[in-house]
């Protein structure tokens, strides 16, 4: 018989090895899936992981790495605060959408002015929009004991409905000849969020993502808030004895998560996306959950995981174009990463033991 035996302390070796093993297992399982679809698995894996960096179109693909990684890192950093404390915000996608909506609406209220203050106001509005949307599950949990997983997840679909209403109604471009979508914020000088260094893909959203990594590292490792988060996640009873207020921690962690997701939405709508549209949200809020866990909820790990996940986005798009792989296969490939990570992660806290079957 095989049984799992609880470790006295989490294994440091397995903690480091788990993400690497998960990536390798994803490549193997993904290769089998691509083979089942009638594609060369080696070529598919090479196209996803190698060609964006060193292939014939790498000069175009490499700058996109930071463009895709920026929102993933920013959202995942916010999620890591709650996840470390056992607070499960699964609705970052909705907070990302609401940040884009409130930020875009604030900016467009000043159209066609060219004041420099409009872009900072839009960033602040995006953060506030995501923060307020995250406060709904946070307050309901603190006040009524509701499940933040279900509430935050259901609010994603409400946000998607509001996004469609905005694109078709109150934010629709009056000069757009009836087509859905807002004015193009990326082409308006007051809100444009272009590359800061030509050919790198780095815009203000990427800068904010890198700054969030640094600030999160300092808070989680050097600040009292980080101590409260770590203690609560490891032992809620010990946190209570240490004087940690669980309700306040829920509000803080959900608020930070929502604000960063909202800013990610604003930077996206003023940069790569350019406008509010029905299909504005592309799943960054959900993918950021994979990034957070792949990075072991550590800021530096999240930075690396965000770049890796961005690579699968870009490589996946290249595989769709060059190999004819369906988009669903690429999404499944990304989902395998979280599946294998959670599966192998069991070995961090448990060891496998062989035991003889007892005879009755």
N, C-alpha and C positions, 0 to 999 in steps of 0.2 A: 504494500500500500504506500501511497505517497501523500504526505500531509504537509501543511504549512505550519511552521513554528515561529511564533512572535519573537522578534529580536529585542534584546534589552534596550538597544539604541539603534536608530536608523543607520544603515550601512553607508559610510562616506564614499566607498568605492562604487557601490551601485548607484548612488545619487549622481555621480559624475558619468558613469557608464550608460545609464538608462537612456538619455537622449540620443547618444551615438547608436546604441543598439536599435532604438526605435526607428531611426533614419535608415539604417541598413535593412531592417525588416520591411520597412515601407517600400524600399527599392525592390526587394525580392518579390514581395506580394504584388506590388504594382507592375513589375515586369511580367508576372504570370497573368495578370489581368489584361495587359496590353497584348500578350501572346494570344489569349483567348479571343481578343477582338481582331485577330489576324494581322497584327503589327509586329514588327521586329522589336522585341523588348529592349535589347541593348541600344538600338538606335533611339527608341523613345526616351529611355533614361538619359542618354547622352544629350538629346535635344533639350530636355527639361533642365538638367543641372550643368551642362558644359557649354552648350552653344550660346546662351545669353552672355556668358563672360568671355569666351574665347572663339566663338564661331564666326562665320562670315558677316553676320549682322550685329556683332557685339558692340560696334561703335554706336549703334542706335539703342541697343538693349541695356547696356551698362548704365546710362543715365536714368533709365526707368527703374533701376533697382532702388534708388533712394526715394523716388516718387511713390512707389508701391509700399516701401518699408516704413515711410514716415507715419502714416495714419495707424498702421498695425502696431508700431512701437508705442506711439502715444496712447492708444486705447489700452494696450496690454499693460503698460505701466500703471495706469489707473486701476485696472482690474486686479492687479497683483496685491494692492493694498487690502482690498476686501478678501480676496482668496486666502491670503496669509492668516487673516483673522477668522476664517470660517464664515465669511459673509459672501453669499453667492449672487453676484450681480450678473445675470445672463442676458440682460437687456441693453447692453452697450450699443447694439445696432440702432435701437430706438433713440437713445441719447445722441448718437452720432447724427441721425436724421434731424432731430429737433435742434441741435446746435447749428446745423446748416440752414435750417429754415429761419430761426430767429436771427442768426447773423446776417443772412442774405436780406431778410425783411428790413432789418435796421439800416443796412447800407442803402438799399433801394429807396428808403424813405427820403434820402438826401439827393437822389438822382435828379439832374445831371451835374451836381456840384463836384468840384475837383479838390476839396479840402483834404489835407493830409490826415486829419483826425478821423476820417470816416473809417479807414481800415482798422485802426486800433479799437474804435467803438464796435465794429463788427466782430472782432475777435472776442472782446468782452461780452458782447451779446450772445455769441455762440457758446461761450463757456457757461454763461448764466442759463441759457436754454437747456443745455445738457444737464446742468446741476439741478434745475427745477424738475426736470423729467425724472431724474434719479431719486429726487426727494419723495416722489409718490410711493414707491415700494418701501423706501426707508422709513417714512413716517408711519405708514400702515403696519410695518413690522414692529416698530417701537411702541406704537399706541395700541394696536389690536392683536399683535402676535401673528400676523399673516406670514405666509411663506414668500420670501423675497424672490425666489427662483421663478415661481409661477407668475407673480405680479409683474416683475420686470420683463419676463418673456412675453406676456400677453400685451404689454404696452408697446412692444415692437410693432405689432400689427395695427395698433391705433396710430402710431407715428407714420406708418406706411400709408394709411388712409389719409392722414393730414398732408403728407407729401404729395399724393395724387391730387388732393383738393387744391393745394397751392399751385401746382404746375398747370392745372386746368382752369384755375379760377383766380384767386386774389393775388397771386404773384406772376400771373401769365404776362408775357411781354405784350403791351398794347400795340407795338409795331411789328409783331411777329406773324401777321396775316392769319391769325387764328390757330397757329400751331401751339401745342402745349409747351410750357417751359418759360422760365423767367428771362430777363435780359441777361446778356453774357457779361458776367462780372469780371472775367479774366481779360476782357477787352476794354473795360472801363478803367481809366488811369487811377481813379481813387481807390479801387479795390483789387487791382491786378496783383497777382502773387506769382511773378515770374521767377526764372532761375536767378539765383544770386551770383553763381559762378557758372559761366557758359560751359555747356557740355557735361555738367555733373548731375543735373536733375535736382540740385539742392535749392529748395525754396524755404519760406519762413516756417512752414509746417515741419519740415525736416529739422530745421534749427531748433524748434520747440521740442521735437521728439528727443534730440540729443540732450537738450537742457533738462528735460524731464528725467532722463536716465541718471544724470548727475545728482539732481535734487532728490530723487527717490532713493538713491544709494546713501546719501547723507542722512536722510530722515530715517530710513529703515535700520541703519547701522549705528547712528550716533545720537539720534533724538529720542526723547521720552515717548513720543507717539509711536515710533518704530518698536520700542520695547513693549508697549502696550499691545500692539498688533501681534507681535511674535508670541507673547505670553498667552494672549487670548486664543490664538490658533492652536497652541500646543496643549493648553490646559485652561479651560474657562473657569474652573474652580480656583485655580491658583491666581488667575487674573482678578477674580472677585476679591480674594484675600489681599491682593496688591493694591486694591482701591481703584481698579479700572471700571469706569462706568460703561456697561455694555451698550446701552441706548445711544450714548454720545458717540461711541466708536462706530456704530452702524451709520449714524448720520455723517460722520467725518469720512469714512471709507467710501460710502455710496456717493457722497458729494464730490470727492476728489475724482472718483471714477467717471461720474457723469460730466464734470467740467472738462476733463481731458478728452473724453469722447466727443463732447460738443465742439471743442476747439478743432479736433481732427476733422469734423464735418465742415466747419467754416473754412479751414485751409484747403480742403478738397474742392469746395464749391467755388472758391476764388482762384483756384489754380488748375489742376488737371481736368476736373469736370467742367468748370466754367459757368455752369448755370444750374438752377433747380429744375429737374426734369422727373418724369414718372419713374424712370429707371436709374435715378441718381445713386441709390444705395446698392452696393455691389457685395455686401456681406462682410465688410471689414470688421464690424462689431462681433460677428460670430467667429471669424478666423482669428481674431485677436485672442480668443480664449485658448486656441491651440498654441499661439505664440507664447502666452503667459505660462502655460504648463510646460511647453518645450524648453523654455528658458528657466525652469525650476523656480519661477516667481522671484528671480533675482534680477535686478536691473541690467547688469552686464549680460546675463544669459538671455534676457528678453531682447536686448539689442542684437545679439547674434542670431537668435531665433527669428526675429523680424526680418532680417536680411535673408535668411534661408527661405522663409515662407514667401517673401517677395520674389525670390528666385524661381520658386515653383509657379507663381502667378505668371511671370514673364515667359518662363520656359514652357508652361502649359499652353499659353497663347501661341507660341511658336510651333508647338507640337500639333495644335489644332489646324494651323495653316499649312504646315509642311507635310504632316503625316495623316491628316484627316481624322484625328482622334476626336470623339465627341466631347463637348464641354462637361457633360455629366461624369465622364471617366476621369477627367482632371480633378473635379470636385471630390470624387470618391478617393482618388489618390491622396489628396490633401487630408481628407477625413481619416484615412488609414494611419496617418502620422499620429493623431491623437489617440486612436484606438490602441496602437502598439505601445505608445508611451504609457498609457494608463495600465495596460496589461503587464508590461515589464516592470513598471513602477512598484508592483506588489513586492518584488524582491528587495526593495529598499527597506521595508519594514518586516518582511518575513523571509525565512530561509526554508528551502525545500528539504524535507527529511523523508528517508525511506524507512518504513516500519513494517514489521511482519504482521500479517492478519492473525488476530487472536482466534483460537479455536474455542467454540462454545463448550 
